[in-house]
Amino acid sequence: MDFSRGLCTTVKPAQRRYWTSSDPGEREAAAHMCAGCPVRQPCADWSLALPASDPGIYGGLSQSERVRRRREWLIQIAAQVRNPRR
């Protein structure tokens, strides 16, 4: 996946920590930047494969949002396995 067009690659070096910061304001700024990013959706999709313990903001998703989406995705897969379409 090529994320070189991501807005996070264009910020000043001092701002790059926002995506992994423990400061809520910096994390909010990171998520806000992600909202207008041209690779937001592929980044968000990719982030679902990260360990649940990763606290970063990816594709505008927080750690808890990624965990929730991953859980929903797994529930959908389990439902498809239990009730395959014929």
C-alpha positions as CSV (number, residue, x, y, z in Angstrom):
1,M,0.0,0.0,0.0
2,D,1.3,3.4,-0.9
3,F,0.6,6.0,1.7
4,S,3.1,8.6,0.4
5,R,0.1,10.9,-0.6
6,G,-1.1,10.9,3.0
7,L,-1.5,14.3,4.6
8,C,0.5,13.0,7.6
9,T,3.6,12.9,5.4
10,T,3.3,16.6,4.7
11,V,3.3,18.0,8.3
12,K,6.2,19.5,10.1
13,P,8.5,17.0,11.9
14,A,7.3,18.3,15.3
15,Q,3.7,17.5,14.4
16,R,4.4,13.9,13.3
17,R,4.1,12.7,16.9
18,Y,0.4,13.7,17.0
19,W,-0.7,10.4,15.6
20,T,0.9,8.5,18.5
21,S,0.7,11.2,21.2
22,S,-0.8,10.6,24.6
23,D,-2.1,14.2,24.5
24,P,-5.8,14.2,23.6
25,G,-5.5,17.6,21.8
26,E,-2.7,16.3,19.6
27,R,-4.6,13.1,18.8
28,E,-7.7,15.1,17.9
29,A,-5.6,17.3,15.6
30,A,-4.2,14.1,13.9
31,A,-7.7,12.7,13.5
32,H,-8.9,16.0,12.0
33,M,-6.1,16.0,9.5
34,C,-7.0,12.4,8.5
35,A,-10.6,13.5,7.7
36,G,-9.4,15.3,4.6
37,C,-6.7,12.8,3.6
38,P,-6.8,11.3,0.1
39,V,-5.6,7.9,1.5
40,R,-7.8,7.9,4.6
41,Q,-9.9,4.9,3.7
42,P,-7.1,2.6,2.7
43,C,-5.2,3.7,5.8
44,A,-8.2,3.0,8.0
45,D,-8.7,-0.4,6.3
46,W,-5.0,-1.3,6.8
47,S,-5.1,-0.2,10.4
48,L,-7.6,-3.0,11.3
49,A,-4.7,-5.5,10.9
50,L,-2.6,-3.7,13.5
51,P,-2.4,-5.2,17.1
52,A,-5.2,-4.0,19.3
53,S,-2.6,-2.6,21.7
54,D,-1.4,0.0,19.1
55,P,-2.6,3.3,20.4
56,G,-2.0,5.4,17.3
57,I,-4.5,7.2,15.1
58,Y,-4.6,5.7,11.6
59,G,-7.1,6.7,8.9
60,G,-8.8,8.9,11.5
61,L,-9.5,5.9,13.7
62,S,-8.5,5.7,17.4
63,Q,-7.5,2.5,19.0
64,S,-11.0,1.9,20.4
65,E,-12.6,2.6,17.1
66,R,-10.3,0.1,15.4
67,V,-11.1,-2.5,18.0
68,R,-14.8,-1.9,17.6
69,R,-14.6,-2.1,13.8
70,R,-12.5,-5.3,13.9
71,R,-15.0,-6.9,16.2
72,E,-17.9,-6.0,13.9
73,W,-16.0,-7.3,10.9
74,L,-15.3,-10.6,12.7
75,I,-19.0,-10.9,13.7
76,Q,-19.9,-10.5,10.1
77,I,-17.5,-13.2,9.0
78,A,-18.7,-15.6,11.7
79,A,-22.3,-15.0,10.5
80,Q,-21.4,-15.8,6.9
81,V,-19.7,-19.0,8.0
82,R,-22.7,-20.1,10.0
83,N,-25.2,-19.1,7.2
84,P,-23.5,-19.4,3.9
85,R,-25.5,-18.3,0.8
86,R,-26.2,-21.1,-1.6
